[in-house]
Amino acid sequence: MESAKIIAVLARMLRDVGQAEELAQDALVLALERWPEAGVPEQPAAWLTTVAKNRALDVLRRRQLHQEKEAALGYEIEGMLQDAAPDLEAAVADALENDIGDDLLRLVFVACHPVLPTDGRVALTLRLLGGLSTEEIARAFLVPEATVAQRIVRAKRTLAEAKVPFEAPRAHELGERLASVLQVVYLIYNEGYSASAGADWMRPALCDEALRLGRILAELAPDEPEVHGLVALMEIQSSRARARVGPSGEPILLLEQDRSRWDQLLIRRGLAALARAERTGRGLGPYGVQAAIAACHARARLAEQTDWGRIAALYDALSQLAPSPVVELNRAVAVSMAFGPEAGLEVVDGLLEVAALKNYHLLPSVRGDFLAKLGRNEEARAELERAAGLTRNEREKTLLLARAAGLGLVD
């Protein structure tokens, strides 16, 4: 997450997100070389930012030497050079005093600029802001890793060639760029809420950063229902964070969570954001409907009090607004809870030939759960073991194998 902030600062200085990412990585490499011997500085984030900014200033100096002295460029560089601290200690103090403000938000809008195709906008922003690897982004999109890598390279090149300014869009441009920004924030949050890979079930820093950006967007676009819908969804989902992980870091699924540990303040904030989305009078979009689903869970003090009929109806609406195989898979779960596992299994079986879900671990996981409820334990066990083989998250794999081991071998 510090990398994302450093990239944002450098991108403002250099007007080149590709070069900004390279210099940020250089600063991190230098830290790995020096800190083991010299010790971690008291303010590591400020140290990293200062080193990266100094390297950016070197780049600007070289540009000044090799380019014609245009008045605007010369004025900008001279101002930056005058502000440069003479030594590292003074530079760290300077970095601490200068808040980066909305640099991260500007970086999102630059990466989501209309000059880029939608897939490029999302992939680049997830890489720069969320610090996600190409593999993690690929899993979020259910596409090959090589495809994501190509999108990122092309996006950086396009931004550089188009000389896109490092700034937030003006009011008349906001609407056209908001949808892709919301998608980016949503995917960053999802990666934090349920990590696609690694040893941790959650990556809270990603959730916090996505929620912070969502709240800023809500202030920038107070009349956009989908902004409030996404904020509502993230607030309510975040309320469960303490209850989703056990003492040893093991996952705790929704119906097994201790709801007394849910954060009521975040729930109230989420419900208030949902109400703001509804008050716009423009109807709920996909994020708003998902927030309404989350609100159904939040209002149920006990798992058995959940209004699964309403949740199934909301998923029907969501499948009309934003049809996708993943939405349909989630609808199957709601249908199963409302009308029985056979009804849910019928929906899931209709997804078995969908190419996008071929290696998606939640498909066999959900199907295995339905089969287990129907007493078809041998089939259920095979599906859960298959799901465990597909997931890259170690905690989730352990959970799936434990569920499989708990089933008998005879139907």
C-alpha positions in Angstrom: 0.0 0.0 0.0 2.9 2.4 0.6 4.0 1.6 -3.0 0.7 2.9 -4.3 1.0 6.2 -2.4 4.6 6.6 -3.6 3.6 6.0 -7.2 0.8 8.5 -6.9 3.2 11.2 -5.6 5.8 10.4 -8.4 3.1 10.3 -11.1 2.1 13.9 -10.1 5.7 15.0 -10.4 6.7 13.1 -13.6 3.3 12.9 -15.4 4.3 9.3 -16.4 2.7 6.4 -14.4 5.1 3.8 -15.9 8.2 5.7 -14.9 6.6 6.5 -11.5 6.1 2.8 -10.8 9.7 2.0 -11.8 11.1 4.6 -9.4 8.8 3.5 -6.6 10.1 0.0 -7.0 13.7 1.3 -7.0 13.1 2.9 -3.6 11.7 -0.3 -2.2 14.7 -2.3 -3.5 17.1 0.3 -1.9 15.2 -0.2 1.4 15.7 -3.9 1.2 19.4 -3.4 0.7 20.0 -0.8 3.4 17.5 -1.5 6.2 18.9 -4.9 7.3 22.2 -3.2 8.1 21.1 0.3 9.1 17.8 -0.6 10.7 14.3 0.4 9.7 13.9 4.2 10.0 11.5 5.7 12.5 9.3 6.8 9.6 9.7 4.2 6.9 7.0 5.5 4.6 8.5 9.0 4.7 11.9 7.5 4.0 10.7 5.6 1.0 8.8 8.7 -0.4 11.8 10.9 0.0 14.2 8.5 -1.8 11.7 8.1 -4.6 11.1 11.9 -4.9 14.8 12.5 -5.0 15.1 10.0 -7.9 12.2 11.7 -9.6 14.0 15.1 -9.2 17.0 13.5 -10.9 14.8 12.5 -13.8 13.4 16.0 -14.0 16.9 17.4 -14.0 17.9 15.1 -16.9 14.8 16.1 -18.8 15.7 19.8 -18.3 19.1 19.2 -19.8 17.9 17.2 -22.8 14.7 19.1 -23.7 14.1 22.6 -24.9 13.5 25.0 -22.1 9.9 25.6 -22.4 8.6 28.2 -19.9 6.0 26.0 -18.2 8.3 23.0 -17.8 11.2 25.1 -16.5 9.0 26.9 -14.0 7.6 23.6 -12.7 11.0 21.9 -12.4 12.6 25.0 -10.7 9.9 25.0 -8.1 10.4 21.4 -7.3 14.2 21.8 -7.1 13.9 24.7 -4.7 11.7 22.6 -2.5 14.1 19.7 -2.4 15.6 19.1 1.1 19.5 19.3 1.3 19.9 16.1 3.2 18.0 12.9 4.0 17.0 13.9 7.6 15.6 17.3 6.4 13.9 15.5 3.5 12.2 13.0 5.8 10.8 15.9 7.9 9.6 17.6 4.7 7.9 14.4 3.5 6.1 14.2 6.9 4.8 17.7 6.7 3.5 17.4 3.1 0.3 15.4 2.9 -0.2 13.7 -0.4 -3.8 14.8 -0.4 -5.8 13.2 -3.1 -2.9 12.0 -5.2 -4.2 8.4 -4.9 -7.6 9.5 -6.2 -6.0 11.4 -9.1 -4.0 8.3 -9.9 -7.2 6.3 -10.1 -8.8 8.8 -12.5 -5.6 8.9 -14.7 -5.5 5.1 -14.9 -9.2 5.1 -15.7 -8.9 7.8 -18.4 -11.2 7.3 -21.5 -8.1 7.1 -23.8 -7.7 3.5 -22.4 -10.1 0.6 -23.1 -12.1 -0.5 -20.0 -10.1 -3.6 -19.4 -6.9 -1.6 -19.5 -8.2 1.0 -17.1 -9.2 -1.6 -14.5 -6.0 -3.7 -14.8 -3.7 -0.7 -14.6 -5.4 0.8 -11.6 -5.4 -2.5 -9.7 -1.7 -2.8 -10.4 -0.7 0.7 -9.5 -3.2 1.5 -6.6 -3.9 -1.9 -5.1 -0.5 -3.3 -5.7 -2.0 -6.5 -7.0 0.1 -8.9 -9.0 -0.9 -9.8 -12.5 -1.9 -13.2 -11.3 -4.3 -11.8 -8.7 -5.9 -9.5 -11.2 -6.2 -12.4 -13.7 -8.1 -14.4 -11.1 -10.4 -11.4 -10.3 -11.3 -11.2 -14.0 -11.2 -15.0 -14.7 -8.8 -14.4 -17.6 -5.2 -15.6 -18.4 -2.3 -13.9 -16.6 -0.6 -13.1 -19.9 -3.7 -11.2 -21.0 -3.6 -9.0 -17.9 0.2 -8.4 -18.3 -0.4 -7.2 -21.9 -3.2 -4.9 -20.9 -1.0 -3.2 -18.3 1.9 -2.7 -20.7 -0.4 -1.3 -23.4 -2.1 1.0 -20.9 1.1 2.5 -19.6 2.3 3.1 -23.2 -1.0 4.7 -24.2 -1.0 7.1 -21.3 2.5 8.1 -22.0 1.9 8.7 -25.7 -1.3 10.6 -25.0 0.4 12.8 -22.4 -2.6 12.4 -20.1 -2.5 15.1 -17.3 -2.3 14.0 -13.7 -5.5 15.5 -12.5 -9.1 14.6 -11.4 -11.7 15.0 -14.2 -13.7 18.2 -14.4 -17.4 18.1 -13.4 -18.7 17.6 -17.0 -16.3 14.6 -17.4 -17.0 12.9 -14.1 -19.9 10.8 -15.2 -18.3 9.0 -18.1 -15.2 8.1 -16.0 -17.0 7.2 -12.8 -18.2 3.7 -13.8 -14.7 2.3 -14.5 -13.4 4.0 -11.3 -16.2 2.3 -9.2 -15.3 -1.0 -10.8 -11.7 -0.6 -9.9 -12.5 0.3 -6.3 -15.0 -2.7 -6.1 -12.4 -5.2 -7.3 -9.7 -3.8 -4.9 -12.1 -4.2 -2.1 -13.0 -7.7 -3.1 -9.4 -8.8 -3.2 -8.9 -7.4 0.3 -12.2 -9.0 1.6 -11.4 -12.5 0.2 -7.8 -12.7 -0.9 -7.4 -14.8 -4.0 -4.0 -16.2 -3.0 -1.6 -16.3 -0.1 -1.7 -17.4 3.5 -4.3 -14.8 4.7 -8.0 -15.0 4.4 -8.3 -11.2 4.2 -6.0 -8.3 3.2 -7.5 -5.5 5.4 -5.3 -2.7 4.0 -6.9 -3.2 0.6 -10.4 -3.0 2.1 -9.5 0.2 4.0 -8.0 1.9 1.0 -11.0 1.0 -1.2 -13.4 2.2 1.4 -11.4 5.5 1.8 -11.5 6.1 -1.9 -15.2 5.2 -2.0 -16.0 7.8 0.7 -14.0 10.5 -1.2 -16.0 9.6 -4.4 -19.2 10.0 -2.5 -18.3 13.5 -1.6 -17.3 14.3 -5.2 -20.5 12.8 -6.7 -23.2 13.2 -4.1 -26.0 12.7 -6.7 -24.7 9.4 -8.1 -26.6 6.5 -6.5 -24.1 3.9 -7.5 -21.3 5.7 -5.6 -23.4 5.6 -2.5 -24.4 2.0 -3.3 -20.8 0.9 -3.5 -19.9 2.7 -0.3 -22.9 1.1 1.5 -21.8 -2.3 0.3 -18.2 -1.9 1.5 -19.3 -0.4 4.9 -21.6 -3.3 5.6 -19.2 -6.0 4.4 -16.4 -4.4 6.5 -18.6 -4.6 9.6 -18.1 -8.4 9.6 -14.3 -8.3 9.4 -13.7 -9.2 13.1 -16.1 -12.2 12.9 -14.8 -13.6 9.6 -11.4 -14.8 11.0 -10.8 -17.2 13.9 -8.1 -17.0 16.6 -5.6 -18.8 14.3 -6.5 -16.9 11.2 -8.9 -19.6 9.9 -12.0 -18.4 7.9 -15.4 -18.3 9.5 -18.2 -18.4 7.0 -21.2 -16.0 7.1 -23.8 -18.4 8.7 -21.3 -19.5 11.4 -20.2 -16.0 12.5 -20.7 -14.5 15.9 -22.9 -11.6 14.9 -22.3 -9.8 18.2 -18.8 -9.1 16.8 -20.2 -7.3 13.8 -19.3 -3.6 13.9 -22.7 -1.8 14.4 -21.2 1.6 13.6 -20.1 0.4 10.1 -23.5 -1.2 9.7 -25.3 2.1 10.5 -22.9 3.9 8.1 -23.7 1.4 5.4 -27.5 1.6 5.9 -27.2 5.4 5.8 -25.3 5.3 2.5 -27.9 2.9 1.1 -30.6 5.3 2.1 -28.7 8.1 0.3 -28.6 6.0 -2.8 -32.3 5.4 -2.7 -33.1 9.1 -2.0 -31.5 10.1 -5.3 -34.7 8.8 -6.9 -32.7 7.3 -9.8 -33.1 3.6 -8.7 -30.5 1.2 -7.5 -27.8 -0.1 -9.8 -25.8 -3.3 -9.4 -23.8 -1.9 -6.4 -26.9 -0.6 -4.7 -28.7 -4.0 -5.1 -25.6 -5.8 -3.7 -25.7 -3.3 -0.8 -29.4 -4.2 -0.3 -28.5 -7.9 -0.1 -25.8 -7.1 2.4 -28.3 -5.1 4.4 -30.6 -8.1 4.7 -27.8 -10.0 6.4 -26.9 -7.0 8.6 -30.5 -6.6 9.9 -30.7 -10.3 10.9 -29.4 -10.6 14.4 -29.4 -14.4 14.1 -28.6 -16.4 11.0 -31.9 -18.1 11.0 -33.7 -14.7 10.9 -32.3 -14.0 7.5 -34.9 -13.1 4.8 -33.6 -15.5 2.1 -36.8 -15.0 0.0 -36.0 -11.2 -0.3 -32.3 -12.0 -0.9 -33.2 -14.4 -3.8 -35.5 -11.7 -5.3 -32.7 -9.2 -5.1 -30.4 -11.6 -6.8 -33.0 -12.0 -9.6 -32.9 -8.2 -10.0 -29.1 -8.2 -9.9 -28.9 -10.8 -12.6 -31.1 -8.6 -14.8 -29.0 -5.5 -14.1 -25.5 -7.1 -14.4 -25.8 -10.6 -15.8 -22.7 -12.7 -15.2 -21.8 -16.3 -14.3 -20.6 -15.2 -10.8 -23.8 -13.4 -10.1 -25.7 -16.5 -11.2 -23.6 -18.7 -8.9 -24.4 -16.4 -6.0 -28.1 -16.4 -6.9 -27.9 -20.2 -6.7 -26.9 -20.0 -3.1 -29.8 -17.7 -2.3 -32.2 -19.9 -4.1 -30.9 -22.9 -2.2 -31.4 -21.2 1.1 -34.9 -19.9 0.2 -36.3 -22.9 -1.7 -34.0 -25.9 -0.9 -30.8 -27.4 -2.1 -32.4 -29.1 -5.1 -33.5 -25.7 -6.5 -30.0 -24.4 -6.0 -28.4 -27.4 -7.6 -30.5 -26.9 -10.7 -29.2 -23.4 -11.1 -25.6 -24.5 -10.5 -25.8 -27.4 -12.9 -26.7 -24.9 -15.6 -23.3 -23.2 -15.1 -21.1 -26.3 -15.5 -20.3 -25.7 -19.1 -19.6 -22.0 -18.7 -16.0 -21.4 -19.9 -15.3 -18.5 -17.5 -16.1 -20.7 -14.5 -14.0 -23.7 -15.6 -11.2 -23.0 -13.1 -13.3 -21.0 -10.6 -13.1 -22.8 -7.3 -16.4 -21.5 -5.9 -18.4 -23.4 -8.5 -17.4 -26.9 -7.2 -17.4 -25.5 -3.7 -21.1 -24.4 -3.9 -22.1 -27.5 -5.8 -20.4 -29.7 -3.2 -22.3 -27.9 -0.4 -25.7 -28.5 -2.2 -24.8 -32.2 -2.8 -23.9 -32.7 0.9 -27.2 -31.2 2.0 -28.9 -33.7 -0.3 -27.0 -36.6 1.2 -24.9 -37.3 -1.9 -21.8 -37.3 0.1 -19.4 -39.1 -2.2 -20.2 -36.6 -5.0 -20.0 -33.7 -2.6 -16.6 -34.8 -1.3 -15.2 -35.0 -4.8 -16.5 -31.5 -5.6 -15.0 -30.0 -2.4 -11.6 -31.6 -3.1 -11.7 -30.3 -6.6 -12.5 -26.8 -5.2 -9.5 -27.1 -2.8 -7.3 -28.0 -5.7 -8.3 -24.8 -7.6 -8.1 -22.2 -4.9 -4.8 -20.3 -4.4 -5.7 -19.2 -0.9 -4.1 -21.5 1.7 -6.8 -20.8 4.4 -9.6 -21.5 2.0 -7.9 -24.7 0.8 -7.6 -25.9 4.4 -11.3 -25.1 5.0 -12.5 -27.0 1.9 -10.4 -30.1 2.6 -11.7 -30.1 6.2 -15.3 -30.0 4.9 -14.5 -32.8 2.4 -12.9 -34.9 5.1 -16.0 -34.5 7.3 -18.2 -36.3 4.7 -18.8 -40.0 4.6 -17.9 -42.0 1.5 -21.4 -43.6 1.0 -24.4 -41.8 -0.6 
